[in-house]
Amino acid sequence: MKTWTTISLAVALLTLGTFSSLPVGAAAAEQSIEQMINEAKTPADHEAIAAFYEKESQEAQKKYDEHKKMEEWYKKHPALNKSGFSFHCDRIAASYQTTAKEYEELAKLHKEMANSVK
């Protein structure tokens, strides 16, 4: 009985993790990032784009942290980890870490553009 409860909890956590990892930011913005980029002319425009990418980076970093915590949880529960859950959490975390770094680079580039646009 305890095993099924543990398995149910694991499935619930994975389901929650899957749906909570959907992209955020652009859908909630009044203006899409594509539109912001297409219309960017002023330093303020590029600063706004940089701020958007910084926010996306922070969200990706949060997801990285969540998946690293789940990975550790699975490692502490060998019965569940036999299925390789910790491996998958590690891979997902690595993906979010890369995404966070890429968003930071985009933010940096737009800050540079803001400084060079007159």
Buried (B, 14 or more C-beta within 10 A) or exposed (E): EEEEEEEEEBEEBBEEBEEEBEEBBBEEEEEEBEEBEEEBEEBEBBBBBBEBBBBBBBBBBBBBEBBBEBBEBBBEBEEBBEEEBBEBBBEBBEBBBEBBEBBBEBBEBBBEBBEEEE
